[in-house]
Amino acid sequence: MFSDKKDRKSMEPAASQNRINEGTKLNGDVESKGFFRIDGEIDGNVKTPSKVVLGQTGVITGTLQCENADIEGTFSGKLDVSGTLTLKSTAHITGDVVVGKLAVEPGATFNASCVMKGSEKNTPKKDLEEKSSDSNPSQNHLFDRTQRLQKPKAEQQTK
């Protein structure tokens, strides 16, 4: 009944929950392998390979690096989410954002530069044009306007 043996699986850091309650202010870096629920204020860097929930009263100023994040509060700085970033209607985001997937509810404030990870579709247009021209420059494309304009000029010169 009163055993010293505890369930080791529930004690693992990956399964633990870290909570920073409203009224708590932290200055500095926080790193953990567990889930975070932040309702207080952090001025610094937060890093976890797990999920972070920033509550309505939560404020982070600095860097947040995590797998998934649900944000209801205020974030300012660099946000790096490898999975899904969900912005609730009360969220206020400013800074630089790098995400795998982004979900934004109506009402959220999102004043940030945003880059989506892991998709060839998200390569800037200029880079794509350089890749296509470098890969086979002698190939004429059917819908290339410059090729269409050159063809009639060549025909007019032979007449």
C-alpha positions in Angstrom: 0.0 0.0 0.0 2.8 2.5 0.9 5.5 1.3 -1.4 8.7 3.2 -2.1 8.5 2.0 -5.7 7.0 4.6 -7.9 5.8 4.4 -11.5 8.9 5.4 -13.4 7.0 6.1 -16.6 5.1 9.0 -15.1 8.3 10.4 -13.7 10.1 10.7 -17.0 10.9 14.3 -18.0 9.2 13.9 -21.4 5.9 13.1 -19.7 6.2 15.9 -17.1 4.4 19.2 -17.3 6.1 22.5 -16.5 3.9 25.4 -15.4 4.7 29.0 -15.0 1.7 30.6 -13.2 0.2 34.1 -13.6 2.1 36.5 -11.4 5.5 34.7 -12.0 8.2 36.6 -13.8 11.4 34.8 -15.0 14.5 36.5 -16.5 16.8 34.1 -18.3 16.7 30.9 -20.3 14.5 27.9 -19.6 15.1 24.5 -21.2 13.2 21.3 -20.6 12.2 18.0 -22.3 8.6 18.4 -21.0 5.5 20.2 -21.9 5.1 23.9 -20.9 2.1 25.9 -19.8 3.0 29.5 -19.4 0.6 32.0 -17.8 3.3 34.2 -16.3 6.1 36.3 -18.0 9.4 35.1 -19.4 12.1 37.4 -20.6 14.6 35.1 -22.2 14.8 31.9 -24.2 12.5 28.9 -23.9 13.5 25.6 -25.5 11.8 22.3 -25.5 11.3 19.3 -27.9 7.7 19.2 -26.7 4.6 21.4 -26.8 4.2 24.9 -25.4 0.9 26.6 -24.4 1.1 30.3 -23.8 -2.1 31.3 -21.9 -4.0 34.6 -22.2 -2.0 36.2 -19.4 1.3 34.7 -20.6 4.1 36.8 -22.1 7.3 35.7 -23.7 9.9 38.2 -24.8 12.9 36.4 -26.4 13.2 33.1 -28.3 10.8 30.2 -28.2 11.9 26.9 -29.8 9.6 23.9 -29.6 7.7 21.2 -31.5 4.2 22.6 -31.3 2.8 25.8 -29.8 -0.7 27.1 -28.9 -0.6 30.8 -28.2 -3.3 32.9 -26.6 -1.1 35.5 -25.0 1.7 37.8 -26.1 4.9 36.8 -27.8 7.7 39.1 -29.0 10.9 37.8 -30.5 12.0 34.8 -32.6 9.6 31.9 -32.7 10.8 28.5 -34.1 8.1 25.8 -34.2 9.0 22.6 -36.0 5.4 21.4 -36.0 2.2 23.4 -35.8 1.8 26.9 -34.5 -1.8 27.7 -33.4 -2.7 31.3 -32.8 -5.9 31.8 -30.8 -8.0 34.9 -31.2 -6.4 36.6 -28.3 -2.8 36.1 -29.5 -0.4 39.0 -30.2 2.7 38.0 -32.1 5.6 40.3 -33.2 9.0 39.3 -34.5 10.3 36.5 -36.7 8.5 33.2 -37.1 9.6 29.9 -38.6 7.0 27.2 -38.6 6.1 23.8 -40.1 2.3 24.6 -40.2 0.3 27.6 -39.2 -3.3 27.9 -37.9 -4.6 31.4 -37.1 -8.0 32.1 -35.6 -9.8 35.3 -36.6 -8.9 38.1 -34.2 -5.3 37.1 -33.7 -2.6 39.8 -34.2 0.2 38.5 -36.3 2.9 41.2 -37.1 5.8 39.0 -38.0 7.9 37.8 -40.8 7.0 34.2 -41.4 8.8 31.3 -43.1 7.3 27.9 -43.6 9.7 24.9 -43.2 10.0 21.9 -45.4 8.3 22.7 -48.6 9.7 23.2 -52.1 6.6 25.2 -52.8 7.7 27.9 -50.4 11.0 28.7 -52.2 11.0 32.3 -53.3 10.0 32.8 -57.0 13.4 34.3 -57.9 15.2 31.2 -56.6 12.9 28.9 -58.6 13.5 30.9 -61.8 17.3 30.6 -61.2 17.0 26.9 -60.7 15.0 26.3 -63.8 17.2 28.4 -66.0 20.4 26.8 -64.6 19.1 23.3 -64.9 18.7 23.3 -68.7 19.1 26.7 -70.4 18.9 25.4 -73.9 15.4 24.0 -73.5 12.6 26.1 -75.0 9.4 26.2 -72.9 6.1 26.3 -74.7 4.7 29.1 -72.5 7.9 31.2 -72.3 6.9 34.6 -73.7 10.4 35.4 -74.9 10.5 32.3 -77.0 7.2 33.1 -78.6 8.3 36.7 -79.4 11.6 35.5 -80.9 9.9 33.0 -83.3 7.9 35.5 -85.3 11.0 37.8 -85.6 12.9 34.9 -87.1 10.1 34.1 -89.5 10.0 37.8 -90.6 13.7 37.9 -91.3 13.4 34.8 -93.6 10.7 36.4 -95.8 
